[in-house]
Amino acid sequence: MVQSFDSFAFDDNSRVLAQLRFRGLAVPVLAIWDGSKWTITATPNETRVGSQLVIGLPNLPRAAGTQLFAGLTMAGSVNVVAEWRDQGWVTIVNNATVMPNGQVANSIAALDVNTRGDLLFQFANVVNTMVVRRGASFYQVHDFLRPTAEGDYLIRINAMDLRDDGKVYFLAATAEDEVVLYEARPLN
C-alpha cells in the first residue's frame, strides 16, 4: 500500500512517473502509471540499469513531451540521468559523459527538462556546473568557480527552469547571501 509520494511528473501521453513510498519499505521507489495500472520501474538495491545496481533515488522525476526521465544513484555513489523506455531505463548522462569544460558529469544534483526533450542539470566534479544537453550536444550554462556577468559568485541553486526556447532561469544564492533570479539565453 502506498503511504505517500515525494514527487511526480506527467508526460504528454498522460503517464505519471512518481517517486512513491510504501508502508513497510524503508526506501522510495519509482513507478509509472500508464492509465490503467502502476508498474514499479526502480527499487534501490534491486533494480539494475545495464550491469549497474541502482542504490538510491535522488527525487528527480521529470517529463518532457512523451519522454520520462529520472535521476538514479548507482553503486559507487554515482548519480546519472536515465530515460524510461518501454524496455526499461536507459542511461542518458553518466560519470563517463564528457562535459564542455572537459570534466565528466558526476554527482548530478538537479535536473529539469523541456517539452523538446532538452535536459538542464547541475553536476559536480570538483566544480559545480550547470549544463544543457540539446540533442547529443552539451552546452555550459554556468561554472560556479567563475563569477556571473554581474560579478556574483554563486554558492547554491535553489530552483531552475528550462524553457522550450532554450532559455534557462535559475534562482541562486550568492556568496553575499542574496537570492537572485538569473536568465541564461542560448548562443545558438
PyMOL commands that set and color helices and strands:
alter all, ss='L'
color gray80, all
select strands_A, chain A and resi 2-10+16-22+29-33+38-42+48-49+52-56+62-64+67-74+78-85+88-93+110-113+119-124+128-134+137-143+154-162+168-174+179-184
alter strands_A, ss='S'
color yellow, strands_A
deselect
rebuild
show_as cartoon
